[in-house]
């Protein structure tokens, strides 16, 4: 049985949706989605050779994604409630 981080209540006791919210499970999905977007739009590798150049390249890529999201992010709607 899965356990939440807080009071130890599991999925069977509080339900899957509430457990995911309390345990932070959705954060993992959000992070994985962000990496997928970065890799599919920017690329799956860094091209700069120096560490400083790689840091700059990653920062620029993140700024590009943030700007794209600001201009037209998706509207999410929960269904089945």
PDB file of N, CA, C and O in Angstrom:
ATOM      1  N   UNK A   1       0.843  -1.179   0.000  1.00  0.00           N
ATOM      2  CA  UNK A   1       0.000   0.000   0.000  1.00  0.00           C
ATOM      3  C   UNK A   1       0.887   1.240   0.000  1.00  0.00           C
ATOM      4  O   UNK A   1       1.911   1.271   0.681  1.00  0.00           O
ATOM      5  N   UNK A   2       0.496   2.265  -0.763  1.00  0.00           N
ATOM      6  CA  UNK A   2       1.236   3.523  -0.806  1.00  0.00           C
ATOM      7  C   UNK A   2       0.998   4.310   0.471  1.00  0.00           C
ATOM      8  O   UNK A   2      -0.072   4.224   1.074  1.00  0.00           O
ATOM      9  N   UNK A   3       1.973   5.057   0.868  1.00  0.00           N
ATOM     10  CA  UNK A   3       1.844   5.885   2.068  1.00  0.00           C
ATOM     11  C   UNK A   3       2.051   7.346   1.708  1.00  0.00           C
ATOM     12  O   UNK A   3       2.917   7.673   0.896  1.00  0.00           O
ATOM     13  N   UNK A   4       1.269   8.214   2.302  1.00  0.00           N
ATOM     14  CA  UNK A   4       1.484   9.644   2.097  1.00  0.00           C
ATOM     15  C   UNK A   4       2.589  10.108   3.034  1.00  0.00           C
ATOM     16  O   UNK A   4       2.952   9.396   3.971  1.00  0.00           O
ATOM     17  N   UNK A   5       3.117  11.283   2.788  1.00  0.00           N
ATOM     18  CA  UNK A   5       4.232  11.775   3.591  1.00  0.00           C
ATOM     19  C   UNK A   5       3.805  12.240   4.974  1.00  0.00           C
ATOM     20  O   UNK A   5       4.556  12.086   5.937  1.00  0.00           O
ATOM     21  N   UNK A   6       2.626  12.800   5.084  1.00  0.00           N
ATOM     22  CA  UNK A   6       2.223  13.436   6.326  1.00  0.00           C
ATOM     23  C   UNK A   6       1.881  12.482   7.446  1.00  0.00           C
ATOM     24  O   UNK A   6       2.759  12.106   8.221  1.00  0.00           O
ATOM     25  N   UNK A   7       0.640  12.085   7.550  1.00  0.00           N
ATOM     26  CA  UNK A   7       0.174  11.323   8.700  1.00  0.00           C
ATOM     27  C   UNK A   7       0.185   9.817   8.476  1.00  0.00           C
ATOM     28  O   UNK A   7      -0.290   9.079   9.340  1.00  0.00           O
ATOM     29  N   UNK A   8       0.708   9.331   7.357  1.00  0.00           N
ATOM     30  CA  UNK A   8       0.823   7.904   7.124  1.00  0.00           C
ATOM     31  C   UNK A   8      -0.427   7.248   6.563  1.00  0.00           C
ATOM     32  O   UNK A   8      -0.472   6.027   6.420  1.00  0.00           O
ATOM     33  N   UNK A   9      -1.448   8.044   6.241  1.00  0.00           N
ATOM     34  CA  UNK A   9      -2.652   7.445   5.668  1.00  0.00           C
ATOM     35  C   UNK A   9      -2.363   7.046   4.231  1.00  0.00           C
ATOM     36  O   UNK A   9      -1.705   7.783   3.496  1.00  0.00           O
ATOM     37  N   UNK A  10      -2.853   5.888   3.834  1.00  0.00           N
ATOM     38  CA  UNK A  10      -2.580   5.378   2.505  1.00  0.00           C
ATOM     39  C   UNK A  10      -3.725   5.603   1.539  1.00  0.00           C
ATOM     40  O   UNK A  10      -4.750   6.189   1.887  1.00  0.00           O
ATOM     41  N   UNK A  11      -3.531   5.128   0.322  1.00  0.00           N
ATOM     42  CA  UNK A  11      -4.502   5.285  -0.756  1.00  0.00           C
ATOM     43  C   UNK A  11      -5.851   4.688  -0.363  1.00  0.00           C
ATOM     44  O   UNK A  11      -6.895   5.294  -0.602  1.00  0.00           O
ATOM     45  N   UNK A  12      -5.826   3.513   0.232  1.00  0.00           N
ATOM     46  CA  UNK A  12      -7.073   2.834   0.582  1.00  0.00           C
ATOM     47  C   UNK A  12      -7.885   3.593   1.619  1.00  0.00           C
ATOM     48  O   UNK A  12      -9.107   3.454   1.670  1.00  0.00           O
ATOM     49  N   UNK A  13      -7.234   4.379   2.429  1.00  0.00           N
ATOM     50  CA  UNK A  13      -7.936   5.101   3.487  1.00  0.00           C
ATOM     51  C   UNK A  13      -8.525   6.431   3.018  1.00  0.00           C
ATOM     52  O   UNK A  13      -9.616   6.805   3.449  1.00  0.00           O
ATOM     53  N   UNK A  14      -7.828   7.141   2.152  1.00  0.00           N
ATOM     54  CA  UNK A  14      -8.280   8.492   1.787  1.00  0.00           C
ATOM     55  C   UNK A  14      -8.605   8.654   0.311  1.00  0.00           C
ATOM     56  O   UNK A  14      -9.100   9.709  -0.086  1.00  0.00           O
ATOM     57  N   UNK A  15      -8.347   7.654  -0.511  1.00  0.00           N
ATOM     58  CA  UNK A  15      -8.634   7.745  -1.936  1.00  0.00           C
ATOM     59  C   UNK A  15      -7.420   8.196  -2.723  1.00  0.00           C
ATOM     60  O   UNK A  15      -6.567   8.929  -2.223  1.00  0.00           O
ATOM     61  N   UNK A  16      -7.361   7.738  -3.972  1.00  0.00           N
ATOM     62  CA  UNK A  16      -6.189   7.993  -4.815  1.00  0.00           C
ATOM     63  C   UNK A  16      -5.966   9.473  -5.100  1.00  0.00           C
ATOM     64  O   UNK A  16      -4.840   9.957  -4.988  1.00  0.00           O
ATOM     65  N   UNK A  17      -7.022  10.200  -5.467  1.00  0.00           N
ATOM     66  CA  UNK A  17      -6.863  11.609  -5.822  1.00  0.00           C
ATOM     67  C   UNK A  17      -6.329  12.420  -4.637  1.00  0.00           C
ATOM     68  O   UNK A  17      -5.402  13.215  -4.794  1.00  0.00           O
ATOM     69  N   UNK A  18      -6.907  12.221  -3.467  1.00  0.00           N
ATOM     70  CA  UNK A  18      -6.466  12.971  -2.283  1.00  0.00           C
ATOM     71  C   UNK A  18      -5.050  12.559  -1.883  1.00  0.00           C
ATOM     72  O   UNK A  18      -4.240  13.398  -1.489  1.00  0.00           O
ATOM     73  N   UNK A  19      -4.756  11.246  -1.990  1.00  0.00           N
ATOM     74  CA  UNK A  19      -3.416  10.781  -1.651  1.00  0.00           C
ATOM     75  C   UNK A  19      -2.375  11.431  -2.544  1.00  0.00           C
ATOM     76  O   UNK A  19      -1.328  11.867  -2.067  1.00  0.00           O
ATOM     77  N   UNK A  20      -2.662  11.498  -3.853  1.00  0.00           N
ATOM     78  CA  UNK A  20      -1.717  12.108  -4.783  1.00  0.00           C
ATOM     79  C   UNK A  20      -1.456  13.555  -4.409  1.00  0.00           C
ATOM     80  O   UNK A  20      -0.316  14.018  -4.460  1.00  0.00           O
ATOM     81  N   UNK A  21      -2.511  14.272  -4.032  1.00  0.00           N
ATOM     82  CA  UNK A  21      -2.354  15.679  -3.673  1.00  0.00           C
ATOM     83  C   UNK A  21      -1.550  15.829  -2.377  1.00  0.00           C
ATOM     84  O   UNK A  21      -0.649  16.664  -2.297  1.00  0.00           O
ATOM     85  N   UNK A  22      -1.872  15.033  -1.380  1.00  0.00           N
ATOM     86  CA  UNK A  22      -1.192  15.138  -0.086  1.00  0.00           C
ATOM     87  C   UNK A  22       0.259  14.667  -0.149  1.00  0.00           C
ATOM     88  O   UNK A  22       1.111  15.197   0.564  1.00  0.00           O
ATOM     89  N   UNK A  23       0.545  13.683  -0.989  1.00  0.00           N
ATOM     90  CA  UNK A  23       1.893  13.117  -1.032  1.00  0.00           C
ATOM     91  C   UNK A  23       2.835  13.885  -1.953  1.00  0.00           C
ATOM     92  O   UNK A  23       4.044  13.654  -1.933  1.00  0.00           O
ATOM     93  N   UNK A  24       2.293  14.795  -2.759  1.00  0.00           N
ATOM     94  CA  UNK A  24       3.136  15.516  -3.701  1.00  0.00           C
ATOM     95  C   UNK A  24       3.371  14.743  -4.987  1.00  0.00           C
ATOM     96  O   UNK A  24       4.273  15.076  -5.755  1.00  0.00           O
ATOM     97  N   UNK A  25       2.568  13.713  -5.229  1.00  0.00           N
ATOM     98  CA  UNK A  25       2.737  12.858  -6.402  1.00  0.00           C
ATOM     99  C   UNK A  25       2.653  13.658  -7.697  1.00  0.00           C
ATOM    100  O   UNK A  25       3.359  13.349  -8.657  1.00  0.00           O
ATOM    101  N   UNK A  26       1.804  14.676  -7.740  1.00  0.00           N
ATOM    102  CA  UNK A  26       1.637  15.467  -8.956  1.00  0.00           C
ATOM    103  C   UNK A  26       2.881  16.290  -9.294  1.00  0.00           C
ATOM    104  O   UNK A  26       3.102  16.626 -10.457  1.00  0.00           O
ATOM    105  N   UNK A  27       3.671  16.608  -8.313  1.00  0.00           N
ATOM    106  CA  UNK A  27       4.908  17.349  -8.583  1.00  0.00           C
ATOM    107  C   UNK A  27       5.833  16.550  -9.488  1.00  0.00           C
ATOM    108  O   UNK A  27       6.450  17.101 -10.399  1.00  0.00           O
ATOM    109  N   UNK A  28       5.925  15.255  -9.237  1.00  0.00           N
ATOM    110  CA  UNK A  28       6.786  14.406 -10.058  1.00  0.00           C
ATOM    111  C   UNK A  28       6.327  14.458 -11.511  1.00  0.00           C
ATOM    112  O   UNK A  28       7.151  14.579 -12.417  1.00  0.00           O
ATOM    113  N   UNK A  29       5.042  14.368 -11.733  1.00  0.00           N
ATOM    114  CA  UNK A  29       4.512  14.422 -13.091  1.00  0.00           C
ATOM    115  C   UNK A  29       4.794  15.757 -13.753  1.00  0.00           C
ATOM    116  O   UNK A  29       5.114  15.814 -14.940  1.00  0.00           O
ATOM    117  N   UNK A  30       4.676  16.828 -12.987  1.00  0.00           N
ATOM    118  CA  UNK A  30       4.940  18.160 -13.535  1.00  0.00           C
ATOM    119  C   UNK A  30       6.409  18.306 -13.933  1.00  0.00           C
ATOM    120  O   UNK A  30       6.719  18.884 -14.975  1.00  0.00           O
ATOM    121  N   UNK A  31       7.303  17.785 -13.108  1.00  0.00           N
ATOM    122  CA  UNK A  31       8.735  17.866 -13.404  1.00  0.00           C
ATOM    123  C   UNK A  31       9.071  17.019 -14.632  1.00  0.00           C
ATOM    124  O   UNK A  31       9.823  17.456 -15.503  1.00  0.00           O
ATOM    125  N   UNK A  32       8.512  15.805 -14.701  1.00  0.00           N
ATOM    126  CA  UNK A  32       8.771  14.952 -15.864  1.00  0.00           C
ATOM    127  C   UNK A  32       8.235  15.598 -17.139  1.00  0.00           C
ATOM    128  O   UNK A  32       8.863  15.507 -18.195  1.00  0.00           O
ATOM    129  N   UNK A  33       7.086  16.243 -17.044  1.00  0.00           N
ATOM    130  CA  UNK A  33       6.504  16.926 -18.197  1.00  0.00           C
ATOM    131  C   UNK A  33       7.388  18.093 -18.633  1.00  0.00           C
ATOM    132  O   UNK A  33       7.574  18.320 -19.828  1.00  0.00           O
ATOM    133  N   UNK A  34       7.928  18.826 -17.673  1.00  0.00           N
ATOM    134  CA  UNK A  34       8.804  19.951 -18.003  1.00  0.00           C
ATOM    135  C   UNK A  34      10.059  19.473 -18.727  1.00  0.00           C
ATOM    136  O   UNK A  34      10.481  20.093 -19.702  1.00  0.00           O
ATOM    137  N   UNK A  35      10.658  18.381 -18.263  1.00  0.00           N
ATOM    138  CA  UNK A  35      11.838  17.846 -18.931  1.00  0.00           C
ATOM    139  C   UNK A  35      11.498  17.335 -20.327  1.00  0.00           C
ATOM    140  O   UNK A  35      12.290  17.497 -21.256  1.00  0.00           O
ATOM    141  N   UNK A  36      10.329  16.721 -20.481  1.00  0.00           N
ATOM    142  CA  UNK A  36       9.910  16.259 -21.804  1.00  0.00           C
ATOM    143  C   UNK A  36       9.782  17.439 -22.761  1.00  0.00           C
ATOM    144  O   UNK A  36      10.266  17.376 -23.891  1.00  0.00           O
ATOM    145  N   UNK A  37       9.131  18.519 -22.315  1.00  0.00           N
ATOM    146  CA  UNK A  37       8.981  19.709 -23.164  1.00  0.00           C
ATOM    147  C   UNK A  37      10.342  20.279 -23.527  1.00  0.00           C
ATOM    148  O   UNK A  37      10.592  20.609 -24.687  1.00  0.00           O
ATOM    149  N   UNK A  38      11.226  20.395 -22.537  1.00  0.00           N
ATOM    150  CA  UNK A  38      12.555  20.941 -22.794  1.00  0.00           C
ATOM    151  C   UNK A  38      13.272  20.105 -23.850  1.00  0.00           C
ATOM    152  O   UNK A  38      13.791  20.647 -24.826  1.00  0.00           O
ATOM    153  N   UNK A  39      13.301  18.786 -23.656  1.00  0.00           N
ATOM    154  CA  UNK A  39      14.033  17.916 -24.580  1.00  0.00           C
ATOM    155  C   UNK A  39      13.419  17.903 -25.978  1.00  0.00           C
ATOM    156  O   UNK A  39      14.147  17.855 -26.970  1.00  0.00           O
ATOM    157  N   UNK A  40      12.093  17.946 -26.067  1.00  0.00           N
ATOM    158  CA  UNK A  40      11.476  17.874 -27.387  1.00  0.00           C
ATOM    159  C   UNK A  40      11.587  19.194 -28.147  1.00  0.00           C
ATOM    160  O   UNK A  40      11.646  19.187 -29.376  1.00  0.00           O
ATOM    161  N   UNK A  41      11.617  20.317 -27.445  1.00  0.00           N
ATOM    162  CA  UNK A  41      11.694  21.619 -28.118  1.00  0.00           C
ATOM    163  C   UNK A  41      13.138  22.090 -28.276  1.00  0.00           C
ATOM    164  O   UNK A  41      13.534  22.517 -29.360  1.00  0.00           O
ATOM    165  N   UNK A  42      13.912  22.018 -27.221  1.00  0.00           N
ATOM    166  CA  UNK A  42      15.283  22.544 -27.227  1.00  0.00           C
ATOM    167  C   UNK A  42      16.277  21.495 -27.715  1.00  0.00           C
ATOM    168  O   UNK A  42      17.221  21.829 -28.431  1.00  0.00           O
ATOM    169  N   UNK A  43      16.086  20.254 -27.346  1.00  0.00           N
ATOM    170  CA  UNK A  43      17.006  19.188 -27.719  1.00  0.00           C
ATOM    171  C   UNK A  43      17.375  18.367 -26.498  1.00  0.00           C
ATOM    172  O   UNK A  43      17.193  18.806 -25.363  1.00  0.00           O
ATOM    173  N   UNK A  44      17.891  17.177 -26.740  1.00  0.00           N
ATOM    174  CA  UNK A  44      18.183  16.285 -25.619  1.00  0.00           C
ATOM    175  C   UNK A  44      19.634  16.314 -25.160  1.00  0.00           C
ATOM    176  O   UNK A  44      20.056  15.473 -24.367  1.00  0.00           O
ATOM    177  N   UNK A  45      20.392  17.277 -25.657  1.00  0.00           N
ATOM    178  CA  UNK A  45      21.779  17.391 -25.191  1.00  0.00           C
ATOM    179  C   UNK A  45      22.218  18.853 -25.225  1.00  0.00           C
ATOM    180  O   UNK A  45      21.644  19.682 -25.931  1.00  0.00           O
ATOM    181  N   UNK A  46      23.249  19.140 -24.441  1.00  0.00           N
ATOM    182  CA  UNK A  46      23.839  20.478 -24.453  1.00  0.00           C
ATOM    183  C   UNK A  46      24.955  20.494 -25.487  1.00  0.00           C
ATOM    184  O   UNK A  46      25.670  19.505 -25.650  1.00  0.00           O
ATOM    185  N   UNK A  47      25.103  21.592 -26.172  1.00  0.00           N
ATOM    186  CA  UNK A  47      26.098  21.687 -27.236  1.00  0.00           C
ATOM    187  C   UNK A  47      27.367  22.422 -26.815  1.00  0.00           C
ATOM    188  O   UNK A  47      28.424  22.245 -27.421  1.00  0.00           O
ATOM    189  N   UNK A  48      27.257  23.246 -25.780  1.00  0.00           N
ATOM    190  CA  UNK A  48      28.419  23.999 -25.308  1.00  0.00           C
ATOM    191  C   UNK A  48      29.432  23.046 -24.663  1.00  0.00           C
ATOM    192  O   UNK A  48      29.062  22.021 -24.090  1.00  0.00           O
ATOM    193  N   UNK A  49      30.693  23.399 -24.766  1.00  0.00           N
ATOM    194  CA  UNK A  49      31.742  22.545 -24.212  1.00  0.00           C
ATOM    195  C   UNK A  49      32.084  22.890 -22.774  1.00  0.00           C
ATOM    196  O   UNK A  49      32.359  21.994 -21.975  1.00  0.00           O
ATOM    197  N   UNK A  50      32.073  24.158 -22.432  1.00  0.00           N
ATOM    198  CA  UNK A  50      32.457  24.550 -21.076  1.00  0.00           C
ATOM    199  C   UNK A  50      31.252  24.481 -20.148  1.00  0.00           C
ATOM    200  O   UNK A  50      30.106  24.577 -20.588  1.00  0.00           O
ATOM    201  N   UNK A  51      31.523  24.316 -18.873  1.00  0.00           N
ATOM    202  CA  UNK A  51      30.450  24.257 -17.879  1.00  0.00           C
ATOM    203  C   UNK A  51      29.681  25.574 -17.854  1.00  0.00           C
ATOM    204  O   UNK A  51      28.454  25.578 -17.760  1.00  0.00           O
ATOM    205  N   UNK A  52      30.394  26.680 -17.937  1.00  0.00           N
ATOM    206  CA  UNK A  52      29.733  27.991 -17.951  1.00  0.00           C
ATOM    207  C   UNK A  52      28.829  28.120 -19.173  1.00  0.00           C
ATOM    208  O   UNK A  52      27.712  28.628 -19.074  1.00  0.00           O
ATOM    209  N   UNK A  53      29.306  27.668 -20.304  1.00  0.00           N
ATOM    210  CA  UNK A  53      28.503  27.702 -21.521  1.00  0.00           C
ATOM    211  C   UNK A  53      27.278  26.811 -21.418  1.00  0.00           C
ATOM    212  O   UNK A  53      26.205  27.175 -21.900  1.00  0.00           O
ATOM    213  N   UNK A  54      27.427  25.641 -20.792  1.00  0.00           N
ATOM    214  CA  UNK A  54      26.306  24.738 -20.604  1.00  0.00           C
ATOM    215  C   UNK A  54      25.257  25.341 -19.671  1.00  0.00           C
ATOM    216  O   UNK A  54      24.055  25.213 -19.908  1.00  0.00           O
ATOM    217  N   UNK A  55      25.724  25.999 -18.612  1.00  0.00           N
ATOM    218  CA  UNK A  55      24.792  26.669 -17.690  1.00  0.00           C
ATOM    219  C   UNK A  55      24.018  27.762 -18.417  1.00  0.00           C
ATOM    220  O   UNK A  55      22.808  27.903 -18.236  1.00  0.00           O
ATOM    221  N   UNK A  56      24.719  28.529 -19.236  1.00  0.00           N
ATOM    222  CA  UNK A  56      24.069  29.593 -20.003  1.00  0.00           C
ATOM    223  C   UNK A  56      23.074  29.008 -20.997  1.00  0.00           C
ATOM    224  O   UNK A  56      21.963  29.520 -21.137  1.00  0.00           O
ATOM    225  N   UNK A  57      23.459  27.951 -21.678  1.00  0.00           N
ATOM    226  CA  UNK A  57      22.587  27.306 -22.659  1.00  0.00           C
ATOM    227  C   UNK A  57      21.310  26.777 -21.996  1.00  0.00           C
ATOM    228  O   UNK A  57      20.215  26.946 -22.532  1.00  0.00           O
ATOM    229  N   UNK A  58      21.451  26.141 -20.837  1.00  0.00           N
ATOM    230  CA  UNK A  58      20.285  25.621 -20.121  1.00  0.00           C
ATOM    231  C   UNK A  58      19.380  26.757 -19.648  1.00  0.00           C
ATOM    232  O   UNK A  58      18.157  26.651 -19.731  1.00  0.00           O
ATOM    233  N   UNK A  59      19.973  27.840 -19.153  1.00  0.00           N
ATOM    234  CA  UNK A  59      19.185  28.990 -18.693  1.00  0.00           C
ATOM    235  C   UNK A  59      18.410  29.614 -19.854  1.00  0.00           C
ATOM    236  O   UNK A  59      17.244  29.976 -19.698  1.00  0.00           O
ATOM    237  N   UNK A  60      19.044  29.739 -20.995  1.00  0.00           N
ATOM    238  CA  UNK A  60      18.368  30.297 -22.174  1.00  0.00           C
ATOM    239  C   UNK A  60      17.214  29.391 -22.594  1.00  0.00           C
ATOM    240  O   UNK A  60      16.127  29.872 -22.915  1.00  0.00           O
ATOM    241  N   UNK A  61      17.451  28.071 -22.593  1.00  0.00           N
ATOM    242  CA  UNK A  61      16.392  27.127 -22.942  1.00  0.00           C
ATOM    243  C   UNK A  61      15.199  27.234 -22.001  1.00  0.00           C
ATOM    244  O   UNK A  61      14.051  27.209 -22.444  1.00  0.00           O
ATOM    245  N   UNK A  62      15.468  27.353 -20.707  1.00  0.00           N
ATOM    246  CA  UNK A  62      14.382  27.502 -19.728  1.00  0.00           C
ATOM    247  C   UNK A  62      13.638  28.810 -19.936  1.00  0.00           C
ATOM    248  O   UNK A  62      12.412  28.848 -19.828  1.00  0.00           O
ATOM    249  N   UNK A  63      14.360  29.879 -20.231  1.00  0.00           N
ATOM    250  CA  UNK A  63      13.708  31.168 -20.495  1.00  0.00           C
ATOM    251  C   UNK A  63      12.822  31.096 -21.732  1.00  0.00           C
ATOM    252  O   UNK A  63      11.741  31.685 -21.757  1.00  0.00           O
ATOM    253  N   UNK A  64      13.270  30.380 -22.756  1.00  0.00           N
ATOM    254  CA  UNK A  64      12.462  30.213 -23.965  1.00  0.00           C
ATOM    255  C   UNK A  64      11.167  29.482 -23.636  1.00  0.00           C
ATOM    256  O   UNK A  64      10.089  29.913 -24.044  1.00  0.00           O
ATOM    257  N   UNK A  65      11.269  28.377 -22.897  1.00  0.00           N
ATOM    258  CA  UNK A  65      10.067  27.619 -22.538  1.00  0.00           C
ATOM    259  C   UNK A  65       9.115  28.433 -21.670  1.00  0.00           C
ATOM    260  O   UNK A  65       7.901  28.391 -21.870  1.00  0.00           O
ATOM    261  N   UNK A  66       9.658  29.173 -20.710  1.00  0.00           N
ATOM    262  CA  UNK A  66       8.817  30.010 -19.855  1.00  0.00           C
ATOM    263  C   UNK A  66       8.087  31.064 -20.676  1.00  0.00           C
ATOM    264  O   UNK A  66       6.902  31.317 -20.460  1.00  0.00           O
ATOM    265  N   UNK A  67       8.789  31.671 -21.608  1.00  0.00           N
ATOM    266  CA  UNK A  67       8.166  32.698 -22.461  1.00  0.00           C
ATOM    267  C   UNK A  67       7.076  32.081 -23.337  1.00  0.00           C
ATOM    268  O   UNK A  67       6.004  32.666 -23.491  1.00  0.00           O
ATOM    269  N   UNK A  68       7.338  30.907 -23.910  1.00  0.00           N
ATOM    270  CA  UNK A  68       6.332  30.240 -24.728  1.00  0.00           C
ATOM    271  C   UNK A  68       5.093  29.917 -23.899  1.00  0.00           C
ATOM    272  O   UNK A  68       3.967  30.065 -24.374  1.00  0.00           O
ATOM    273  N   UNK A  69       5.302  29.478 -22.671  1.00  0.00           N
ATOM    274  CA  UNK A  69       4.172  29.142 -21.800  1.00  0.00           C
ATOM    275  C   UNK A  69       3.364  30.390 -21.439  1.00  0.00           C
ATOM    276  O   UNK A  69       2.135  30.341 -21.385  1.00  0.00           O
ATOM    277  N   UNK A  70       4.047  31.499 -21.194  1.00  0.00           N
ATOM    278  CA  UNK A  70       3.351  32.755 -20.890  1.00  0.00           C
ATOM    279  C   UNK A  70       2.488  33.215 -22.062  1.00  0.00           C
ATOM    280  O   UNK A  70       1.395  33.747 -21.863  1.00  0.00           O
ATOM    281  N   UNK A  71       2.973  33.011 -23.264  1.00  0.00           N
ATOM    282  CA  UNK A  71       2.250  33.474 -24.447  1.00  0.00           C
ATOM    283  C   UNK A  71       1.009  32.649 -24.752  1.00  0.00           C
ATOM    284  O   UNK A  71       0.033  33.172 -25.290  1.00  0.00           O
ATOM    285  N   UNK A  72       1.038  31.393 -24.421  1.00  0.00           N
ATOM    286  CA  UNK A  72      -0.130  30.574 -24.767  1.00  0.00           C
ATOM    287  C   UNK A  72      -0.103  29.219 -24.119  1.00  0.00           C
ATOM    288  O   UNK A  72      -0.051  28.204 -24.813  1.00  0.00           O
ATOM    289  N   UNK A  73      -0.137  29.174 -22.802  1.00  0.00           N
ATOM    290  CA  UNK A  73      -0.156  27.908 -22.111  1.00  0.00           C
ATOM    291  C   UNK A  73      -1.505  27.228 -22.239  1.00  0.00           C
ATOM    292  O   UNK A  73      -2.520  27.885 -22.470  1.00  0.00           O
ATOM    293  N   UNK A  74      -1.516  25.921 -22.090  1.00  0.00           N
ATOM    294  CA  UNK A  74      -2.776  25.187 -22.199  1.00  0.00           C
ATOM    295  C   UNK A  74      -3.682  25.469 -21.010  1.00  0.00           C
ATOM    296  O   UNK A  74      -3.210  25.808 -19.925  1.00  0.00           O
ATOM    297  N   UNK A  75      -4.974  25.329 -21.219  1.00  0.00           N
ATOM    298  CA  UNK A  75      -5.939  25.453 -20.152  1.00  0.00           C
ATOM    299  C   UNK A  75      -6.348  24.041 -19.746  1.00  0.00           C
ATOM    300  O   UNK A  75      -6.962  23.317 -20.530  1.00  0.00           O
ATOM    301  N   UNK A  76      -6.010  23.657 -18.530  1.00  0.00           N
ATOM    302  CA  UNK A  76      -6.336  22.313 -18.045  1.00  0.00           C
ATOM    303  C   UNK A  76      -7.673  22.335 -17.329  1.00  0.00           C
ATOM    304  O   UNK A  76      -7.967  23.246 -16.555  1.00  0.00           O
ATOM    305  N   UNK A  77      -8.476  21.319 -17.600  1.00  0.00           N
ATOM    306  CA  UNK A  77      -9.780  21.205 -16.976  1.00  0.00           C
ATOM    307  C   UNK A  77      -9.927  19.797 -16.436  1.00  0.00           C
ATOM    308  O   UNK A  77      -9.731  18.828 -17.170  1.00  0.00           O
ATOM    309  N   UNK A  78     -10.271  19.671 -15.154  1.00  0.00           N
ATOM    310  CA  UNK A  78     -10.477  18.356 -14.564  1.00  0.00           C
ATOM    311  C   UNK A  78     -11.803  17.790 -15.056  1.00  0.00           C
ATOM    312  O   UNK A  78     -12.805  18.503 -15.126  1.00  0.00           O
ATOM    313  N   UNK A  79     -11.802  16.513 -15.392  1.00  0.00           N
ATOM    314  CA  UNK A  79     -13.032  15.863 -15.848  1.00  0.00           C
ATOM    315  C   UNK A  79     -13.356  14.705 -14.912  1.00  0.00           C
ATOM    316  O   UNK A  79     -12.481  14.217 -14.196  1.00  0.00           O
ATOM    317  N   UNK A  80     -14.578  14.279 -14.917  1.00  0.00           N
ATOM    318  CA  UNK A  80     -14.967  13.123 -14.142  1.00  0.00           C
ATOM    319  C   UNK A  80     -15.150  13.379 -12.663  1.00  0.00           C
ATOM    320  O   UNK A  80     -15.010  12.452 -11.865  1.00  0.00           O
ATOM    321  N   UNK A  81     -15.450  14.578 -12.276  1.00  0.00           N
ATOM    322  CA  UNK A  81     -15.656  14.853 -10.845  1.00  0.00           C
ATOM    323  C   UNK A  81     -17.095  14.778 -10.502  1.00  0.00           C
ATOM    324  O   UNK A  81     -17.466  14.980  -9.345  1.00  0.00           O
TER     325      UNK A  81
END
